Structures are given as C-alpha cells and as structure tokens.
Amino acid sequence: MNRRKGGLFSLFDPRRVTSVDNNSKKRYKTVEVCKLFDVSRATLFRWEREGLISGPPRDWRNWRVYTPRNIKEIKRIIRARTTVA
C-alpha cells in the first residue's frame, strides 16, 4: 500500500471511478478495487467484517468479486472518512 504525503485517503479522486451502473454486469477483483482506491486488502476485508460493505459475491474459486454496488459503498466510506479527518 502506498502511503504518500497527505494521508491514506488524500489520493482518492472520485473522477477515477466513472459512472458505476448498479445494473452493470461488471465485477471487480480484490486487487482491482485495492488499486482503484489505494487501500489494502486487509482494509477491504475489515470493512466487510464491520458491515460497512455488503458481502461481495464469490466466484467459482470462492474469491470475492466486487459489484458496482460494493464500489459505491466503498466510495461512500472513503468520502465519509475524508470529511471526518
């Protein structure tokens, strides 16, 4: 995980995540979500355990696959944490 000047969430730019459609069939791997939001896998899994992200569905290997709904939830979490800090 990259920690750069300005703190962990200062790199989040909502413009990087363009219009996510809830009806979209697009699924995101954990590594894709981590890179998109510059967060660690542990952070994603903690948010899931704490109930901040609804449990993402699993693929045939039992790996998490994040839906557009999960992406919106993650954006909401990051926005809320950046306004608090």
C-alpha positions as CSV (number, residue, x, y, z in Angstrom):
1,M,0.0,0.0,0.0
2,N,1.3,3.4,-0.9
3,R,1.2,6.0,1.8
4,R,2.0,9.3,0.3
5,K,2.1,12.9,1.6
6,G,-1.4,13.9,2.8
7,G,-2.5,10.7,4.4
8,L,-4.1,7.5,3.2
9,F,-7.3,8.8,1.7
10,S,-5.9,12.0,0.2
11,L,-5.2,10.2,-3.1
12,F,-8.8,9.2,-3.7
13,D,-10.2,11.0,-6.6
14,P,-13.9,10.3,-7.4
15,R,-13.2,11.1,-11.0
16,R,-11.1,7.9,-11.3
17,V,-14.3,5.9,-10.7
18,T,-16.5,6.9,-13.5
19,S,-20.3,6.2,-13.6
20,V,-20.8,2.9,-12.0
21,D,-24.2,1.4,-13.0
22,N,-25.9,-0.8,-10.5
23,N,-27.3,-2.9,-13.2
24,S,-23.9,-3.4,-14.8
25,K,-22.6,-7.0,-15.0
26,K,-19.0,-5.7,-14.4
27,R,-17.3,-7.4,-11.5
28,Y,-14.0,-6.3,-9.9
29,K,-11.3,-8.4,-8.4
30,T,-10.0,-7.5,-4.9
31,V,-6.7,-6.4,-6.4
32,E,-8.5,-4.1,-8.9
33,V,-10.5,-2.5,-6.1
34,C,-7.4,-2.0,-4.0
35,K,-5.6,-0.3,-6.8
36,L,-8.6,1.8,-7.7
37,F,-9.0,3.2,-4.2
38,D,-5.4,2.8,-2.9
39,V,-6.4,0.7,0.0
40,S,-5.1,-2.6,1.3
41,R,-6.8,-6.0,1.1
42,A,-6.9,-6.0,4.9
43,T,-8.8,-2.7,4.9
44,L,-11.4,-4.0,2.4
45,F,-11.9,-7.2,4.4
46,R,-12.2,-5.3,7.6
47,W,-14.9,-3.0,6.2
48,E,-16.7,-6.1,5.1
49,R,-16.4,-7.7,8.6
50,E,-17.6,-4.4,10.2
51,G,-20.7,-4.4,7.9
52,L,-19.7,-1.2,6.0
53,I,-19.6,-3.1,2.7
54,S,-22.3,-5.7,2.0
55,G,-20.7,-9.0,1.4
56,P,-19.4,-9.3,-2.1
57,P,-20.4,-12.4,-4.1
58,R,-17.9,-15.1,-4.7
59,D,-16.7,-16.7,-7.9
60,W,-16.2,-20.4,-8.5
61,R,-12.9,-20.3,-6.6
62,N,-14.6,-18.6,-3.6
63,W,-12.7,-15.4,-4.3
64,R,-14.6,-12.1,-3.7
65,V,-15.8,-10.3,-6.8
66,Y,-17.0,-6.7,-6.1
67,T,-20.1,-5.4,-7.8
68,P,-20.9,-1.8,-8.8
69,R,-23.0,-1.7,-5.5
70,N,-19.9,-2.6,-3.5
71,I,-17.9,0.1,-5.3
72,K,-20.5,2.7,-4.4
73,E,-20.3,1.6,-0.8
74,I,-16.5,1.9,-0.8
75,K,-16.7,5.4,-2.3
76,R,-19.2,6.4,0.4
77,I,-16.9,5.1,3.1
78,I,-13.9,6.9,1.8
79,R,-15.8,10.2,1.3
80,A,-17.1,9.9,4.9
81,R,-13.6,9.3,6.3
82,T,-12.0,12.1,4.4
83,T,-14.6,14.6,5.6
84,V,-14.0,13.5,9.3
85,A,-10.3,13.7,9.1
